[in-house]
Amino acid sequence: MEDHHLPMEEQTFHFEIDMYLVVRCPSCEKCWGTKGKPKSCPHCGIAVRDDLEILSTTDSATELQQEVAILNMPENLRDQMREKMSKSVEINTEPSTNQIIKCIRIAAENDVIRLDRLSGALRGSGISISAFDVAEEAVSQGLLMRSNDGNYLLLQ
């Protein structure tokens, strides 16, 4: 039996973040790919802070390269380029609990979850559920707690 049928509190989760993150520097606004938390922007050299934006996630270096290339293009050319490049991210309207928790963990920065980071992690995994809905469900399951600043705290 798959564990996504069990209540969240009865599941055991083991995460190895083997996904690539597509991130945008808040200083120079250039995108790049990374595995794990980067220390500085490869474009401008500025030290990475907690406001690094996760735009999407990918499972392969090839998808990462395509996504970074597209996101660093002028916005008016992106849709046209996406049509020309083959991309195999399926839209997942019924993700498993493990997939959602993996996105929550990817979005966590020092156990703080911001909705924009969670949204990017979900989008990158092809999950079409809103970040707010995921966060609120995680609160009801005891995985997250709302903080006073509009963010969420990871409890587990």
DSSP file (Angstrom, degrees, kcal/mol; ACC not computed):
  #  RESIDUE AA STRUCTURE BP1 BP2  ACC     N-H-->O    O-->H-N    N-H-->O    O-->H-N    TCO  KAPPA ALPHA  PHI   PSI    X-CA   Y-CA   Z-CA
    1    1 A M              0   0    0      0, 0.0     2,-0.1     0, 0.0     0, 0.0   0.000 360.0 360.0 360.0 133.7    0.0    0.0    0.0
    2    2 A E    >   -     0   0    0      1,-0.1     3,-1.3     2,-0.0     4,-0.2  -0.477 360.0-130.7 -71.9 143.6    1.3    3.4   -0.9
    3    3 A D  G >  S+     0   0    0      1,-0.3     3,-1.2     2,-0.2    -1,-0.1   0.548  95.4  81.7 -76.5  -4.9    1.8    5.7    2.1
    4    4 A H  G 3  S+     0   0    0      1,-0.2    -1,-0.3    93,-0.0     4,-0.1   0.598  85.6  62.3 -75.8  -5.5    0.0    8.6    0.6
    5    5 A H  G <  S+     0   0    0     -3,-1.3    -1,-0.2     2,-0.1    -2,-0.2   0.593  89.5  86.1 -88.7 -11.7   -3.3    6.9    1.7
    6    6 A L  S <  S-     0   0    0     -3,-1.2     5,-0.1    -4,-0.2    -3,-0.0  -0.544  95.5 -93.2 -84.0 151.3   -2.3    7.1    5.4
    7    7 A P    >   -     0   0    0      0, 0.0     3,-1.9     0, 0.0     4,-0.4  -0.342  41.5-111.1 -58.5 149.0   -3.0   10.2    7.5
    8    8 A M  G >  S+     0   0    0      1,-0.3     3,-1.3     2,-0.2    -2,-0.1   0.834 115.8  57.7 -54.4 -37.7    0.0   12.6    7.4
    9    9 A E  G 3  S+     0   0    0      1,-0.3    -1,-0.3     3,-0.0   133,-0.0   0.686 104.3  52.8 -71.6 -15.3    0.8   12.0   11.1
   10   10 A E  G <  S+     0   0    0     -3,-1.9     2,-0.3    -7,-0.1    -1,-0.3   0.451  92.7  94.0 -96.0  -1.3    1.2    8.2   10.5
   11   11 A Q    <   -     0   0    0     -3,-1.3     2,-0.5    -4,-0.4    -7,-0.0  -0.631  63.4-146.0 -93.7 149.5    3.7    8.6    7.6
   12   12 A T        -     0   0    0     -2,-0.3     2,-0.4     2,-0.0    -9,-0.1  -0.966  18.6-158.7-110.8 129.3    7.4    8.5    7.8
   13   13 A F        -     0   0    0     -2,-0.5     2,-0.5     2,-0.0    -2,-0.0  -0.914  14.1-177.0-115.1 133.8    9.2   10.8    5.3
   14   14 A H        -     0   0    0     -2,-0.4     2,-0.5     2,-0.0    -2,-0.0  -0.987  14.3-169.0-126.3 119.1   12.7   10.6    4.1
   15   15 A F        +     0   0    0     -2,-0.5     2,-0.5     2,-0.1    -2,-0.0  -0.929  20.6 174.9-118.1 129.7   13.8   13.3    1.8
   16   16 A E        -     0   0    0     -2,-0.5     2,-1.4     0, 0.0    -2,-0.0  -0.964  31.2-138.7-122.5 111.4   16.9   13.6   -0.3
   17   17 A I        +     0   0    0     -2,-0.5    -2,-0.1     1,-0.2    85,-0.0  -0.562  41.0 155.1 -75.8  98.1   16.5   16.7   -2.3
   18   18 A D        +     0   0    0     -2,-1.4     2,-0.2     2,-0.1    -1,-0.2   0.128  38.1 109.9-108.8  18.3   17.9   15.5   -5.6
   19   19 A M        -     0   0    0     38,-0.0     2,-0.4     1,-0.0    17,-0.3  -0.616  68.3-123.4 -92.4 153.2   15.9   18.1   -7.6
   20   20 A Y  E     -A   58   0A   0     38,-2.8    38,-2.2    -2,-0.2     2,-0.4  -0.782  23.7-144.8 -91.9 139.5   17.5   21.0   -9.4
   21   21 A L  E     -AB  57  34A   0     13,-3.4    13,-2.2    -2,-0.4     2,-0.6  -0.868   3.4-149.1-105.2 138.7   16.2   24.4   -8.5
   22   22 A V  E     +AB  56  33A   0     34,-2.9    33,-3.2    -2,-0.4    34,-1.2  -0.949  31.1 178.4-103.2 118.7   15.8   27.3  -10.9
   23   23 A V  E     -AB  54  32A   0      9,-2.8     9,-2.0    -2,-0.6     2,-0.4  -0.811  24.2-141.4-124.1 159.6   16.3   30.5   -8.9
   24   24 A R  E     -AB  53  31A   0     29,-2.1    29,-1.5    -2,-0.3     7,-0.2  -0.985  21.3-125.8-123.7 131.5   16.4   34.2   -9.6
   25   25 A C     >  -     0   0    0      5,-2.5     4,-1.4    -2,-0.4    27,-0.1  -0.569  10.4-147.1 -71.9 130.2   18.9   36.6   -8.0
   26   26 A P  T  4 S+     0   0    0      0, 0.0    -1,-0.1     0, 0.0    26,-0.0   0.680  95.4  49.3 -71.8 -15.5   17.1   39.5   -6.3
   27   27 A S  T  4 S+     0   0    0      3,-0.1    -2,-0.0    19,-0.1    -3,-0.0   0.947 128.9  13.1 -87.5 -59.4   20.0   41.8   -7.1
   28   28 A C  T  4 S-     0   0    0      2,-0.1     3,-0.1    18,-0.1    -1,-0.0   0.581  90.6-134.5 -96.6 -10.8   20.7   41.3  -10.8
   29   29 A E     <  +     0   0    0     -4,-1.4     2,-0.2     1,-0.2     0, 0.0   0.650  56.0 140.6  65.2  18.7   17.5   39.4  -11.6
   30   30 A K        -     0   0    0     -6,-0.0    -5,-2.5     1,-0.0     2,-0.3  -0.635  45.0-133.1 -86.5 150.8   19.3   36.7  -13.6
   31   31 A C  E     +B   24   0A   0     -2,-0.2     2,-0.3    -7,-0.2    -7,-0.2  -0.731  29.1 163.7-102.8 152.6   18.2   33.1  -13.3
   32   32 A W  E     -B   23   0A   0     -9,-2.0    -9,-2.8    -2,-0.3     2,-0.3  -0.969  32.0-109.7-156.7 168.4   20.4   30.0  -12.8
   33   33 A G  E     +B   22   0A   0     -2,-0.3     2,-0.3   -11,-0.2   -11,-0.2  -0.761  34.3 170.1-105.5 151.1   20.2   26.4  -11.7
   34   34 A T  E     -B   21   0A   0    -13,-2.2   -13,-3.4    -2,-0.3     2,-0.5  -0.984  32.0-141.0-152.9 159.3   21.4   24.9   -8.5
   35   35 A K  S    S-     0   0    0     -2,-0.3   -15,-0.1   -15,-0.2     2,-0.1  -0.962  83.9  -7.9-121.7 108.2   21.3   21.7   -6.5
   36   36 A G  S    S-     0   0    0     -2,-0.5   -15,-0.1   -17,-0.3   -18,-0.0  -0.404 114.6 -33.2  92.4-178.5   21.1   22.8   -2.9
   37   37 A K        -     0   0    0     -2,-0.1     2,-0.1    -3,-0.1    -2,-0.0  -0.661  62.4-140.5 -83.3 120.0   21.4   26.2   -1.4
   38   38 A P        -     0   0    0      0, 0.0     3,-0.1     0, 0.0    -4,-0.0  -0.410   3.5-148.3 -75.6 155.8   23.8   28.4   -3.4
   39   39 A K  S    S+     0   0    0      1,-0.3     9,-2.2    -2,-0.1     2,-0.3   0.758  75.8   4.4 -93.7 -29.5   26.2   30.8   -1.6
   40   40 A S  B    S-C   47   0B   0      7,-0.3    -1,-0.3   -15,-0.0     7,-0.2  -0.988  81.0 -92.3-153.1 160.2   26.4   33.5   -4.2
   41   41 A C     >  -     0   0    0      5,-2.4     4,-1.7    -2,-0.3   -10,-0.0  -0.581  26.8-147.2 -73.0 129.2   24.9   34.5   -7.6
   42   42 A P  T  4 S+     0   0    0      0, 0.0    -1,-0.1     0, 0.0   -10,-0.0   0.665  95.5  49.2 -72.4 -13.7   27.1   33.2  -10.4
   43   43 A H  T  4 S+     0   0    0    -13,-0.1   -12,-0.0     3,-0.1    -2,-0.0   0.907 130.1  10.8 -90.1 -49.6   26.2   36.3  -12.5
   44   44 A C  T  4 S-     0   0    0      2,-0.1    -1,-0.0   -14,-0.1     0, 0.0   0.562  90.0-129.0-110.3 -10.5   26.8   39.2  -10.2
   45   45 A G     <  +     0   0    0     -4,-1.7     2,-0.1     1,-0.2     3,-0.1   0.452  53.4 150.0  79.7   0.0   28.6   37.5   -7.3
   46   46 A I        -     0   0    0      1,-0.1    -5,-2.4    -6,-0.1    -1,-0.2  -0.408  56.2-102.3 -67.4 141.0   26.3   39.0   -4.6
   47   47 A A  B     -C   40   0B   0     -7,-0.2    -7,-0.3     1,-0.1     2,-0.3  -0.415  40.7-111.6 -63.9 136.4   25.9   36.7   -1.5
   48   48 A V        -     0   0    0     -9,-2.2     2,-0.2    -2,-0.1    -1,-0.1  -0.519  37.1-169.1 -74.7 133.6   22.6   34.9   -1.6
   49   49 A R    >   -     0   0    0     -2,-0.3     3,-1.1    -3,-0.0    -1,-0.0  -0.476  42.1 -88.2-109.4-176.2   20.1   35.9    1.0
   50   50 A D  T 3  S+     0   0    0      1,-0.3    -2,-0.1    -2,-0.2    59,-0.0   0.618 116.8  73.2 -70.9 -11.8   16.8   34.4    2.1
   51   51 A D  T 3   +     0   0    0      2,-0.1     2,-0.3     0, 0.0    -1,-0.3   0.218  62.3 132.9 -90.5  17.9   14.9   36.4   -0.6
   52   52 A L    <   -     0   0    0     -3,-1.1     2,-0.5   -27,-0.1   -27,-0.2  -0.546  55.9-132.6 -65.8 125.8   16.2   34.2   -3.4
   53   53 A E  E     -A   24   0A   0    -29,-1.5   -29,-2.1    -2,-0.3     2,-0.6  -0.718   8.1-147.4 -90.6 125.8   13.2   33.3   -5.5
   54   54 A I  E     +A   23   0A   0     -2,-0.5   -31,-0.2   -31,-0.2    66,-0.2  -0.829  18.1 178.2 -88.4 119.8   12.6   29.7   -6.5
   55   55 A L  E     -     0   0A   0    -33,-3.2     2,-0.3    -2,-0.6   -32,-0.2   0.826  59.5 -30.8 -91.8 -36.6   10.9   29.8   -9.9
   56   56 A S  E     -A   22   0A   0    -34,-1.2   -34,-2.9    67,-0.1    -1,-0.3  -0.975  52.2-124.9-167.1 174.8   10.7   26.1  -10.6
   57   57 A T  E     -A   21   0A   0     63,-0.3     2,-0.3    -2,-0.3   -36,-0.2  -0.945  20.1-170.0-129.9 153.7   12.2   22.7  -10.0
   58   58 A T  E     -A   20   0A   0    -38,-2.2   -38,-2.8    -2,-0.3    67,-0.1  -0.951  24.7-142.2-139.5 160.9   13.3   20.0  -12.4
   59   59 A D  S    S+     0   0    0     -2,-0.3     2,-0.3   -40,-0.2    -1,-0.1   0.620  83.2  47.3 -94.9 -16.6   14.5   16.4  -12.2
   60   60 A S  S  > S-     0   0    0      1,-0.1     4,-2.0   -40,-0.1     5,-0.1  -0.908  74.0-127.1-132.1 155.7   17.1   16.5  -14.9
   61   61 A A  H  > S+     0   0    0     -2,-0.3     4,-2.5     1,-0.2     5,-0.2   0.823 110.9  57.4 -65.8 -31.9   20.0   18.7  -15.9
   62   62 A T  H  > S+     0   0    0      2,-0.2     4,-2.1     1,-0.2    -1,-0.2   0.943 108.4  44.4 -65.3 -47.9   18.6   19.0  -19.4
   63   63 A E  H  > S+     0   0    0      1,-0.2     4,-2.7     2,-0.2     5,-0.2   0.890 112.6  54.3 -62.1 -38.5   15.3   20.4  -18.2
   64   64 A L  H  X S+     0   0    0     -4,-2.0     4,-2.6     1,-0.2     5,-0.3   0.936 107.5  49.1 -60.5 -47.4   17.2   22.7  -15.9
   65   65 A Q  H  X S+     0   0    0     -4,-2.5     4,-2.1     1,-0.2    -1,-0.2   0.907 113.0  47.4 -60.2 -43.5   19.3   24.0  -18.8
   66   66 A Q  H  X S+     0   0    0     -4,-2.1     4,-2.4     2,-0.2    -1,-0.2   0.924 112.9  48.2 -64.0 -45.1   16.1   24.7  -20.9
   67   67 A E  H  X S+     0   0    0     -4,-2.7     4,-2.5     2,-0.2    -2,-0.2   0.912 112.2  47.9 -65.4 -43.4   14.3   26.4  -18.1
   68   68 A V  H  X S+     0   0    0     -4,-2.6     4,-1.5    -5,-0.2    -1,-0.2   0.922 111.7  51.0 -62.7 -44.3   17.2   28.7  -17.2
   69   69 A A  H  < S+     0   0    0     -4,-2.1     4,-0.3    -5,-0.3     3,-0.2   0.922 112.7  45.7 -60.1 -44.7   17.7   29.6  -20.8
   70   70 A I  H >< S+     0   0    0     -4,-2.4     3,-1.4     1,-0.2    -1,-0.2   0.918 111.4  51.2 -65.5 -43.9   14.0   30.5  -21.2
   71   71 A L  H 3< S+     0   0    0     -4,-2.5    -1,-0.2     1,-0.3    -2,-0.2   0.723 107.1  53.9 -70.7 -20.5   13.8   32.5  -18.0
   72   72 A N  T 3< S+     0   0    0     -4,-1.5    -1,-0.3    -3,-0.2    -2,-0.2   0.433  93.4  93.4 -91.2   1.4   16.8   34.6  -18.9
   73   73 A M  S <  S-     0   0    0     -3,-1.4     5,-0.1    -4,-0.3     2,-0.0  -0.481  96.6 -81.2 -83.8 160.7   15.2   35.5  -22.3
   74   74 A P    >>  -     0   0    0      0, 0.0     3,-2.1     0, 0.0     4,-0.7  -0.395  45.0-118.3 -58.0 140.8   13.2   38.7  -22.8
   75   75 A E  H >> S+     0   0    0      1,-0.3     3,-0.9     2,-0.2     4,-0.6   0.818 110.3  61.3 -56.0 -35.7    9.7   38.0  -21.5
   76   76 A N  H 34 S+     0   0    0      1,-0.2    -1,-0.3     2,-0.1     4,-0.2   0.639 107.0  46.3 -70.2 -12.1    8.1   38.6  -24.9
   77   77 A L  H <> S+     0   0    0     -3,-2.1     4,-2.1     2,-0.1    -1,-0.2   0.548  89.5  85.9-101.7 -10.7   10.1   35.7  -26.4
   78   78 A R  H <X S+     0   0    0     -3,-0.9     4,-2.7    -4,-0.7     5,-0.2   0.918  87.9  47.4 -62.5 -49.0    9.5   33.1  -23.7
   79   79 A D  H  X S+     0   0    0     -4,-0.6     4,-1.9     1,-0.2    -1,-0.2   0.912 113.0  50.0 -60.9 -42.3    6.2   31.6  -24.9
   80   80 A Q  H  > S+     0   0    0     -4,-0.2     4,-1.2     1,-0.2    -1,-0.2   0.907 112.8  46.7 -61.8 -42.4    7.4   31.3  -28.4
   81   81 A M  H  X S+     0   0    0     -4,-2.1     4,-2.1     1,-0.2    -2,-0.2   0.886 107.4  56.6 -69.4 -38.7   10.6   29.5  -27.2
   82   82 A R  H  < S+     0   0    0     -4,-2.7    -1,-0.2     1,-0.2    -2,-0.2   0.888 105.0  53.2 -59.3 -38.9    8.7   27.2  -24.9
   83   83 A E  H  < S+     0   0    0     -4,-1.9    -1,-0.2     1,-0.2    -2,-0.2   0.858 110.9  46.6 -63.9 -34.4    6.6   26.0  -27.9
   84   84 A K  H  < S+     0   0    0     -4,-1.2     2,-0.4    -3,-0.2    -2,-0.2   0.808 105.1  67.6 -78.9 -30.4    9.8   25.2  -29.8
   85   85 A M  S  < S-     0   0    0     -4,-2.1     2,-0.4   -19,-0.0     0, 0.0  -0.727  86.0-124.0 -92.6 138.8   11.5   23.4  -27.0
   86   86 A S        -     0   0    0     -2,-0.4     2,-0.4     2,-0.0    -3,-0.1  -0.681  31.7-179.5 -82.5 131.6   10.1   20.1  -25.8
   87   87 A K        -     0   0    0     -2,-0.4   -24,-0.0    -5,-0.1    -2,-0.0  -0.999  17.1-162.2-133.8 131.8    9.3   20.0  -22.1
   88   88 A S        +     0   0    0     -2,-0.4     2,-0.7     2,-0.1    -2,-0.0  -0.143  40.0 133.0-111.6  38.8    7.8   17.0  -20.4
   89   89 A V        -     0   0    0    -31,-0.0     2,-0.3     3,-0.0    37,-0.1  -0.807  43.7-151.9 -88.9 116.3    6.4   18.4  -17.1
   90   90 A E        -     0   0    0     -2,-0.7     2,-0.5    35,-0.1    -2,-0.1  -0.614  19.0-113.7 -85.5 146.5    2.9   17.0  -16.7
   91   91 A I        -     0   0    0     -2,-0.3     2,-0.7    36,-0.1    36,-0.2  -0.695  30.5-158.7 -78.9 127.1    0.3   18.9  -14.8
   92   92 A N  B     +d  127   0C   0     34,-4.6    36,-1.5    -2,-0.5    37,-0.2  -0.909  21.9 169.8-113.5 105.0   -0.5   16.9  -11.7
   93   93 A T  S    S+     0   0    0     -2,-0.7    -1,-0.1     1,-0.2    34,-0.1   0.581  80.6  41.7 -91.0 -10.3   -3.9   17.7  -10.2
   94   94 A E  S    S+     0   0    0     35,-0.0    -1,-0.2     2,-0.0    33,-0.0  -0.513  79.0 175.5-132.8  66.6   -3.9   14.9   -7.7
   95   95 A P        -     0   0    0      0, 0.0     2,-0.1     0, 0.0    32,-0.0  -0.317  32.8-108.2 -71.3 155.5   -0.3   14.7   -6.3
   96   96 A S     >  -     0   0    0      1,-0.1     4,-2.0    -2,-0.0     5,-0.2  -0.344  28.4-109.4 -74.7 163.2    0.6   12.3   -3.5
   97   97 A T  H  > S+     0   0    0      1,-0.2     4,-2.8     2,-0.2     5,-0.2   0.888 120.5  56.2 -59.2 -39.8    1.3   13.5    0.0
   98   98 A N  H  > S+     0   0    0      1,-0.2     4,-2.2     2,-0.2    -1,-0.2   0.895 105.6  50.6 -61.9 -40.0    5.0   12.7   -0.5
   99   99 A Q  H  > S+     0   0    0      2,-0.2     4,-1.8     1,-0.2    -1,-0.2   0.912 112.7  46.2 -64.1 -42.2    5.1   14.9   -3.6
  100  100 A I  H  X S+     0   0    0     -4,-2.0     4,-2.2     2,-0.2    -2,-0.2   0.924 112.6  49.1 -67.2 -44.1    3.5   17.8   -1.8
  101  101 A I  H  X S+     0   0    0     -4,-2.8     4,-2.5     1,-0.2    -1,-0.2   0.874 107.5  55.7 -65.0 -35.3    5.8   17.4    1.3
  102  102 A K  H  X S+     0   0    0     -4,-2.2     4,-2.2    -5,-0.2    -1,-0.2   0.919 108.4  48.3 -61.2 -42.5    8.8   17.3   -1.0
  103  103 A C  H  X S+     0   0    0     -4,-1.8     4,-2.2     2,-0.2    -2,-0.2   0.894 109.8  52.2 -64.3 -40.3    7.7   20.7   -2.4
  104  104 A I  H  X S+     0   0    0     -4,-2.2     4,-1.0     1,-0.2    -2,-0.2   0.926 111.1  47.1 -61.2 -44.4    7.2   22.1    1.1
  105  105 A R  H  < S+     0   0    0     -4,-2.5     3,-0.3     1,-0.2    -2,-0.2   0.872 110.2  52.3 -67.0 -37.2   10.7   21.0    2.1
  106  106 A I  H  < S+     0   0    0     -4,-2.2    -1,-0.2     1,-0.2    -2,-0.2   0.898 111.1  48.1 -62.6 -39.9   12.2   22.4   -1.1
  107  107 A A  H  < S+     0   0    0     -4,-2.2     7,-0.5    -5,-0.2    -1,-0.2   0.679  88.6 107.8 -75.4 -18.1   10.6   25.8   -0.4
  108  108 A A     <  -     0   0    0     -4,-1.0     2,-0.5    -3,-0.3     5,-0.2  -0.415  44.8-175.8 -69.1 131.2   11.8   25.8    3.3
  109  109 A E  B >  S-E  112   0D   0      3,-2.4     3,-1.0    -2,-0.2    -3,-0.0  -0.941  81.7 -20.7-126.7 106.0   14.5   28.3    4.0
  110  110 A N  T 3  S-     0   0    0     -2,-0.5    -1,-0.1     1,-0.2     3,-0.1   0.908 127.0 -56.0  56.2  43.6   15.6   27.9    7.7
  111  111 A D  T 3  S+     0   0    0      1,-0.2    43,-2.9    -6,-0.1     2,-0.5   0.617 114.2 121.2  63.9  17.0   12.3   26.2    8.4
  112  112 A V  E <   -EF 109 153D   0     -3,-1.0    -3,-2.4    41,-0.2     2,-0.6  -0.939  48.5-157.2-110.0 131.1   10.4   29.2    7.0
  113  113 A I  E     - F   0 152D   0     39,-3.5    39,-2.2    -2,-0.5     2,-0.4  -0.935   4.7-167.0-110.5 119.3    8.0   28.7    4.1
  114  114 A R     >  -     0   0    0     -2,-0.6     4,-2.3    -7,-0.5     3,-0.3  -0.848  26.2-128.5 -99.4 142.9    7.1   31.7    2.0
  115  115 A L  H  > S+     0   0    0     -2,-0.4     4,-2.7     1,-0.2     5,-0.2   0.839 106.8  56.1 -62.0 -34.4    4.2   31.3   -0.4
  116  116 A D  H  > S+     0   0    0      2,-0.2     4,-1.8     1,-0.2    -1,-0.2   0.902 110.1  45.1 -66.3 -38.6    6.1   32.5   -3.4
  117  117 A R  H  > S+     0   0    0     -3,-0.3     4,-2.2     2,-0.2    -2,-0.2   0.909 114.3  48.9 -68.8 -41.4    8.8   29.9   -2.9
  118  118 A L  H  X S+     0   0    0     -4,-2.3     4,-2.6     1,-0.2     5,-0.2   0.899 109.0  53.6 -64.1 -40.4    6.2   27.2   -2.3
  119  119 A S  H  X S+     0   0    0     -4,-2.7     4,-2.8    -5,-0.2    -1,-0.2   0.912 109.3  48.4 -60.1 -43.7    4.4   28.2   -5.4
  120  120 A G  H  X S+     0   0    0     -4,-1.8     4,-2.4   -66,-0.2   -63,-0.3   0.893 111.6  49.2 -64.1 -40.7    7.6   27.9   -7.5
  121  121 A A  H  X S+     0   0    0     -4,-2.2     4,-1.0     2,-0.2    -2,-0.2   0.909 113.9  45.7 -65.6 -42.1    8.4   24.5   -6.0
  122  122 A L  H ><>S+     0   0    0     -4,-2.6     5,-2.6     2,-0.2     3,-0.6   0.940 113.6  48.8 -64.9 -47.5    4.8   23.3   -6.8
  123  123 A R  H ><5S+     0   0    0     -4,-2.8     3,-1.5     1,-0.3    -2,-0.2   0.902 108.8  53.6 -59.6 -42.8    4.9   24.7  -10.3
  124  124 A G  H 3<5S+     0   0    0     -4,-2.4    -1,-0.3     1,-0.3    -2,-0.2   0.746 108.3  50.2 -66.4 -23.0    8.2   23.1  -11.0
  125  125 A S  T <<5S-     0   0    0     -4,-1.0    -1,-0.3    -3,-0.6    -2,-0.2   0.372 118.5-111.7 -93.6   3.5    6.9   19.8  -10.0
  126  126 A G  T < 5 +     0   0    0     -3,-1.5   -34,-4.6     1,-0.3     2,-0.5   0.659  67.7 147.5  77.8  15.4    3.8   20.2  -12.2
  127  127 A I  B   < -d   92   0C   0     -5,-2.6    -1,-0.3   -36,-0.2   -34,-0.2  -0.754  33.6-164.4 -90.6 125.1    1.4   20.5   -9.3
  128  128 A S        +     0   0    0    -36,-1.5     2,-0.3    -2,-0.5    -1,-0.1   0.111  51.1 112.1 -99.1  22.4   -1.5   22.8  -10.1
  129  129 A I  S    S-     0   0    0    -37,-0.2    -2,-0.1     1,-0.1    -7,-0.0  -0.750  75.8-103.7 -93.0 142.1   -2.7   23.3   -6.5
  130  130 A S     >  -     0   0    0     -2,-0.3     4,-2.2     1,-0.1     5,-0.2  -0.320  18.9-128.1 -67.5 147.1   -2.3   26.8   -5.0
  131  131 A A  H  > S+     0   0    0      1,-0.2     4,-2.8     2,-0.2     5,-0.2   0.872 110.0  55.0 -61.2 -38.5    0.5   27.4   -2.6
  132  132 A F  H  > S+     0   0    0      2,-0.2     4,-2.8     1,-0.2    -1,-0.2   0.928 108.2  48.0 -61.7 -45.4   -2.0   28.9   -0.1
  133  133 A D  H  > S+     0   0    0      2,-0.2     4,-2.2     1,-0.2    -2,-0.2   0.903 113.1  48.2 -62.9 -41.4   -4.2   25.8   -0.2
  134  134 A V  H  X S+     0   0    0     -4,-2.2     4,-2.4     2,-0.2    -2,-0.2   0.936 113.3  47.6 -63.2 -46.5   -1.2   23.5    0.3
  135  135 A A  H  X S+     0   0    0     -4,-2.8     4,-2.0     1,-0.2    -2,-0.2   0.919 112.3  48.5 -62.4 -44.5    0.1   25.6    3.2
  136  136 A E  H  X S+     0   0    0     -4,-2.8     4,-2.1     2,-0.2    -1,-0.2   0.883 111.8  49.1 -66.4 -37.3   -3.3   25.8    4.9
  137  137 A E  H  X S+     0   0    0     -4,-2.2     4,-1.5    -5,-0.2    -1,-0.2   0.903 110.1  52.0 -66.2 -40.0   -3.8   22.0    4.5
  138  138 A A  H  <>S+     0   0    0     -4,-2.4     5,-2.6     2,-0.2     6,-1.3   0.848 107.9  52.4 -64.8 -33.6   -0.3   21.5    6.0
  139  139 A V  H ><5S+     0   0    0     -4,-2.0     3,-1.3     4,-0.2    -2,-0.2   0.936 108.8  49.5 -64.0 -46.4   -1.3   23.7    8.9
  140  140 A S  H 3<5S+     0   0    0     -4,-2.1    -2,-0.2     1,-0.3    -1,-0.2   0.780 111.6  49.7 -65.6 -24.9   -4.4   21.6    9.5
  141  141 A Q  T 3<5S-     0   0    0     -4,-1.5    -1,-0.3    -5,-0.1    -2,-0.2   0.481 116.9-113.2 -90.7  -3.9   -2.3   18.4    9.4
  142  142 A G  T < 5S+     0   0    0     -3,-1.3    -3,-0.2    -4,-0.4    -2,-0.1   0.629  88.9 109.9  83.9  13.4    0.3   19.8   11.9
  143  143 A L  S   <S+     0   0    0     -5,-2.6    12,-3.1    -6,-0.2    13,-0.7   0.822  81.1  27.9 -87.9 -35.0    3.2   20.1    9.5
  144  144 A L  E     -G  154   0D   0     -6,-1.3     2,-0.4    10,-0.2    -2,-0.3  -0.845  64.5-153.9-123.2 160.3    3.2   23.9    9.3
  145  145 A M  E     -G  153   0D   0      8,-1.7     8,-3.3    -2,-0.3     2,-0.2  -0.999  26.1-116.4-132.3 135.7    2.3   26.7   11.6
  146  146 A R  E     -G  152   0D   0     -2,-0.4     2,-0.2     6,-0.2     6,-0.2  -0.474  29.7-152.3 -68.2 138.2    1.2   30.2   10.5
  147  147 A S    >   -     0   0    0      4,-2.6     3,-1.4    -2,-0.2    -1,-0.0  -0.697  27.2-107.6-106.7 166.7    3.6   33.0   11.6
  148  148 A N  T 3  S+     0   0    0      1,-0.3    -1,-0.0    -2,-0.2     4,-0.0   0.700 113.5  61.7 -66.6 -20.3    2.7   36.6   12.2
  149  149 A D  T 3  S-     0   0    0      2,-0.0    -1,-0.3     1,-0.0     3,-0.1   0.294 121.0 -98.7 -93.1  11.0    4.4   37.8    9.1
  150  150 A G  S <  S+     0   0    0     -3,-1.4   -35,-0.2     1,-0.3    -2,-0.1   0.411  92.3 107.7  89.4  -3.0    2.2   35.8    6.7
  151  151 A N        -     0   0    0    -37,-0.1    -4,-2.6   -36,-0.0     2,-0.3  -0.297  65.0-120.9 -93.7-175.6    4.8   33.1    6.3
  152  152 A Y  E     -FG 113 146D   0    -39,-2.2   -39,-3.5    -6,-0.2     2,-0.5  -0.958  11.9-136.1-129.9 147.5    4.6   29.5    7.6
  153  153 A L  E     -FG 112 145D   0     -8,-3.3    -8,-1.7    -2,-0.3     2,-0.5  -0.899  19.2-128.6-106.3 131.3    7.0   27.6   10.0
  154  154 A L  E     - G   0 144D   0    -43,-2.9   -10,-0.2    -2,-0.5   -11,-0.1  -0.661  24.4-176.4 -77.6 124.9    7.9   24.0    9.2
  155  155 A L              0   0    0    -12,-3.1   -11,-0.2    -2,-0.5    -1,-0.1   0.683 360.0 360.0 -98.3 -21.0    7.3   22.0   12.3
  156  156 A Q              0   0    0    -13,-0.7    -1,-0.1     0, 0.0   -12,-0.1   0.397 360.0 360.0-118.6 360.0    8.6   18.5   11.3
